[in-house]
Amino acid sequence: MNRVLDLAILGLLMDRDHHGYEIRAQLRDRLGLWSNVSFGSIYPALARLEREGFVEAVAAEVKLASLSTGSLSGERATLRALRPAPALGRKGRKVYRITDRGREQFALLISDPATLDDSKSFSLRMALARYLTPSLRVGLLEQRRANLAQRLFEMRQQAKTDDLDGYARSVMEHGAKAVELEISWVDDLLASERNNQQPLAREAN
């Protein structure tokens, strides 16, 4: 769980700085993961990543336009607001930024096949696939397809040997169709990746 959560957090921070509340919302709404993820999981993970030097707390950016009032007193308030302050965001929330070490760690995590067969890990890697090289994207998809094909084979073998009633068999068939649908989706992605790589191969020659 830690490695997948670390990958998700670092992947979000590759785009821009975030505070913990934003990270939780992005995990749920943008990446479609961990709909029930809690701050009790996110903040300890952020604290650990900060200790390890993969993220750092930074001062929130302040936009002059939003602070300017058109008056002398307002401009003085703006200048005071721009003075160095603790690394806190809106309402005292810590704002986090990925470090160079964090970028290196992210590159290692996203290309690590250790938990590839886990559907949540695969979905997360695909959501962040723009950070992978074309060859790594193809490798990710090929391995996922092989895992799915093996799972489909096992499900069909089990359906032949198990003494199932109509309801249980219907559930198993539904599961098999879901795997077939994902295989079709992966095949489409693979075809697209390979088509995109062909012009690059011709240019290299």
Secondary structure, 3 states (H helix, E strand, C coil): CHHHHHHHHHHHHHHCCEEHHHHHHHHHHCCCCCCCCCHHHHHHHHHHHHHCCCEEEECCCCCHHHHCCCCHHHHHHHHHHCCCCCCECHHHCEEEEECHHHHHHHHHHHCCHHHCCCHHHHHHHHHCHHHCCHHHHHHHHHHHHHHHHHHHHHHHHHHHHCCCCHHHHHHHHHHHHHHHHHHHHHHHHHHHHHHHHHHHHHHHC
